[in-house]
Amino acid sequence: MSEEPRIRPQPGILEIALYEGGASHVAGMENVVKLSSNENPFGASEKAREAVMRAAHNMHRYPSTDHAALRKAIGRVHALDPDRIICGVGSDEIIHLLAQSYVGPGDEVVFTEHGFLMYRISTLAAGGTPIAVAERDRVTDVDAILAACTDRTRLVFVANPNNPTGTMIGLDQLERLAAGLPPGALLVIDAAYAEYVPDYDGGADLATRLPNVVMTRTFSKIYGLGGLRVGWAYGPRAVIDVLNRLRGPFNLSNLALAGAEAAMNDQDHVTRSREDNARLRDWLSSALAEKGVPSDTSCANFILARFADESTADGCDAALKAEGLIVRKMGGYGLPNCLRITIGDEPACRRVAHVIGRFMAERGRG
């Protein structure tokens, strides 16, 4: 009779399903187009690449512990107080720090049913209880979130625009949500895709004015720095102070800090990327709709293509892979009949439209 193991992880950790990033390989193929991770097809700006190359000469030096230069650059571009900014290893680390700081056994964390998978993972890692709330036609439902909140709610995560749906709600709705939360709860506006929306501050003004709002951002999307892993958050000084007490002192490397600072200071690259993305996103969504594959109006750098059922979505995914086009299946997000397709460059978008159009035509004849 074997003894029960005495070395056990904290409650909730074994409930975590391992996070799987977007695929980047197809067996037997060398030249593939990766459209599975919402990366900027135009890459990082030339200025960011040059800054990283220069920083490589100092790889033997420890990096800054306070990220002062990067926080100052962020504050200047967004007109924010650098003392209310924290930088992390992607916004993922900041989400994790928020859960570690404010969530424990018996506490609840609320997010929408198709929200970013890290909300659930970080909640369980902290010993909390994840509460997934239904959306309304794949759009955040503020009333449903408020109805799900209790005196045990500690964090409410809202991705705006949302991943993987691409939909978003207005700042007035976010403010109504913040005003209706229980006294002990923080609203976290995950604005990873904010730069793709013209004249949208990602919730920065709300995080400036309201004591229970934090905004998270990332350099992984429009800035094209996914490989460097840099994110940031802005919110009340008291909250930022708490997060800094848990943050590792050397969490960002010299290369990451230099690349992010240069990228933040190159807003021309951001503007070009936003404009090209909008043009190609509108073209691709219209082209797929004409072929019988609808999607909601996306405010990000991807579209969520909807098919009649899971079998059709799987078949289309296989057809795309056969042509070296990698998109993302959405079963893990509770959307098994959908494929999330990153907006690539123009040749990639045209190839995607062609392959899906051919697949749908053959499916219709079959």
N, C-alpha and C positions, 0 to 999 in steps of 0.2 A: 504494500500500500504506500503510494507516494505521498510525501508531505506537501501541503499547500505552500506555494512560494511565499516567502516572507518579505521579499523585496518587491514592492508594488509602487506603481506611479500614483500620483494624486488622482482623486475621483474626477471623472470626466475626460481624462486624457485618452484613454483607450476608445472612447466614443468618437474620436476625431478621425475622419477619413483623410488619408494622405492627399494633399493638394497636388493636382496634376496641371502643369502649365500647358500652354498650347504646343501641339506637336510641331516638330521642325524637320522631320525626316520621313521619307517613304521608302520602304524596302525596295532595293534594286534600282533606285533613281538617284542620280547625283545632282541634277539641276532641278530644284523645286522652287516654288514661290510660296513663302510662308505668309499666310493671311489668317493666322490663328491666335495671335497674341496682341492685336491692336497696336502694333508698332508703327512708327512713322516711316513710310517707305522711302522718304528722302533722307533719312538718317539724321545725325546730329549736325549742327552748323559747323562750318569750317573753323570758326573762331573757337568753338568748344574743343574740336579735335586738336587744334594747335595748342590750346592751353593744357590739355592732357599730356601731349608730347613734351612740353616744357616741364610739367610737374614730374614726369618720369625720372628726371635727373635727381629728384629728392626722395626717391622711394625708400631710402635708408633712414629718413627722418620721420619721427612721429608727427601725426597731423595735429591741427588745432583741436583743442577740446571744446571751444566755445562757438566755433563756426561763425565768428563775428563778421568776416568779410562776406560770406555768402548771405548771412541774415541781413546785412546792410544792403546788399544788391537786391534782394527780394523786397525789402522794405521800400527802397527807392522806386522800383518799377511799379509796385502795387500800392504805394502811398500808405504803408503800414508801419507800425512801431516795431523795429527789430527786436526789442526786448520782449515782445509778445510772440516771437517766432521760435519754433524748435525745428531742428533738422534731424531726419532719421534715415535709416536704410530702407529707402522707398517709403511710401505712406503705409505699407504693411507693418513696419516696425512701430509706427506711431499708433496705428489701430491696436496693436498688441500692447503697447505701453498704456493706452487708455484703459483697456480691459484689466491689465495687471493693477493699475492704480485705483480703479473705482469699482471693481466687480469681485465678488467672492461667493462662497457657498450660500445659497438661498437668494442671491440677487438675480435679476433678470435683465436681459439685453434684447431689445426689440429691433427688428429690421424687416424689410419686405421679402416676400417669398422668393423673388428672383434676384435678391441682392448679392453682393460680392461674397464669395465663399469664405473669405477671411474673417467676416463678422462672427460666423458660427464657430470657426476654429479658435479664434482668440477668446471667445466667451467660454468655451469648454476648457481651454487651457487654464483659465483663471478660476475654474470651479463654478462658474455661473450657469444659468439656464437660458438657452437661446429661445426666443419667441419669434417665429416667422409669421408675418401678417399678410393676408391676401392683398394683391394689387387689384386695380380696376382696369381691365383690358390692358394689362402690362404697364400701368402707370401707377406711381405711388399714390396711395389713398390716405390722406391725412386723417380723416375721421376714423378709419379702421385702425391706424396706429394709435391714436389717442384712446380708442376704446380698449386697446390691448394693454395699455399702461396701468400699472398698479403702484402701490407704495413700495414694491420691491424693485421697480424699474430703476436702473442706474444709468444706462446708456441707450440712446436711440440712434441707430445709424441710418442715414438716408443718402444714397448715392445719387447725385444730381448734376449732370445726366447719369442715368443708371446704366450699369453694366450687368447683364448683357442686352437689355432691351433697347437702349439708346434714347429712351423717353426721359422727360424731365417735367418738374412742376415749377411754378413761378415763385419768386422770392416772397410774395405776399403769403403764399401757402406755407412756406418754410417758417415765416415769422409767426403765423397762426399756430403752427405746430409747437414752436418753442414756447409760446405763451401758454399753451395748454398742458405742458408736461408737469408731472408731479414735482414738488419742490426739490427732491433729491436726485433728479435726473439731468443728464447732459444730452443735448442734441449735437451729434457729430455729422456735419455735412461733408460727405466724401466728394470732393470736386476734382477728381482725377482728370476729367475731360472738360473742365471749365473753359480752357483756352480755345476749344472748338466752337464755342458759342459767342457770337459777337455781343459786346456790351453786357457781359455777364461777369460779375465779380466773384462768383463761386460761393457767395455767402459771407464775404469779408466784412461788409458793412454790418451784417447781423452779429458777427463775432466781435465786432468792435463795440457795438451798443449794448448787447445782451450778455448777462453774466453766465448764461447756461448754454452757450453756443461755441463750438469749436469747428474750424474749417481745416480739412486736410487737402494737400495738393501733392503732385508728383512731377518729377522730371522724366518719367519713363515713357510718356505718351508723345505729346506734340514736340517736346524738346529732343526726343530721340536718344535718351540716355538710359534706356532700360538696363543695359549691361553694367552701368556704374552704380545703380541702386541708390538713388537720392530722392527723398521726399521731404515735405515740411508741413507744419501745422501752425495755425494762428488762432489765438483765443485769449480768454482772460488771463492776466498775469498769474493768478493763483493756480490755475490749471497747468499752465506751462511750467511753473515752478515745480509742481508735483511730478510732471513727466520727466523733467530734467534730473530729478533725484534718482530715477530708475534707469535713465539712458546711460549706456556705456560711454565712458569718457572719450574713447577713440573709435566711435561707431562708424565714422566716415573717413575714408582714406584721403591722402593728399590729391590723388588723381581725381577722385569723385568730387571733392570740394572745388578744385580748379575748373573741372569741366562744367560743373553746375553753375558756378559763378559766371563763367564766360557765356554759357547758354542763356542765362537770365538776362545778360546785358546785350544779347543779340535778338532783339524783338523783331527785326526785319525777317529773320528766319521763321519765327513764329507766325507772323502775318502771312508769309508766302505759303507755309504749310497749311494754315487754316483755310485760305482761299482755294488752294488746289484740292484739299479734302472736300470742301463743300461742293465744288463743281463735280468732282468724280463721284461723290456719294449720291448726289441728286441724279446723275446720269445712270449709275448702276441700279439704284432703287427703281427708277422708272423702267429701265430695260428689263429687269426681272419681273416687275408687275405685268408688263406686256406679255410675258411668257407664262403667266399664271402663278407667280411666286410673290405674294405680297409681303410687305414689311411696314412696321409703324414708322412714322416720321422720326428719323434719328437725329439727335443733336450731338453725336460723338463722331468717332472715326471708324465706324463699323455700321453694318445693318444686320438686323435679326431677320433672316429669311424664313418664312413660315410655309410649311408644306402640309398636305392633307393629313398625314399621319407619320408615325415614326419610321415605318418601312420605307416610305418615299424619301424622307430625309436621309436615312441611311444609304439608300441607293444613290442619291445625288452626291453624298459625301464620297462614296466609292468612285463614282464617275469623275469627280474632281481630282481625287487622288491619282487616278489612272493617268491623268494629264499633268501630274506634278503640281497640282494646286491644293494647298493644305488649308482648310478652314477648321472651325471648331464645332463639334457636336455639343448639344446643350442639355443632354440628359441629366448631367450632374446639377444643373440649375433648375430642374423640374420642367424643362421645355424640350422633351424628346423629339417633337416634330419640327424642331428648328435647327438652323445652322447659323452661327455667327460668322460673318464674313468681314474681315478687316478691309478697309479701303486702301488698296495698293496704288501703284502708279497707273497711268492710263493703259499701257499694254496689259497689265495684270487684270484690270477691271474688264477690259474687252474680252480677254480669254475666259474669265469667269462667266460672263454673260453668255458667251457662245456655248460653253460646255453645258451650262444649266439649261439653256434653250434647247439644245439638242437632246439632253436627257428628258426634259418634259415632253418634247414632241414624240420621242420613242416610247415614253411611258404611256402617253395618250393613245398611241397606236396599238400598244401591247394589250 
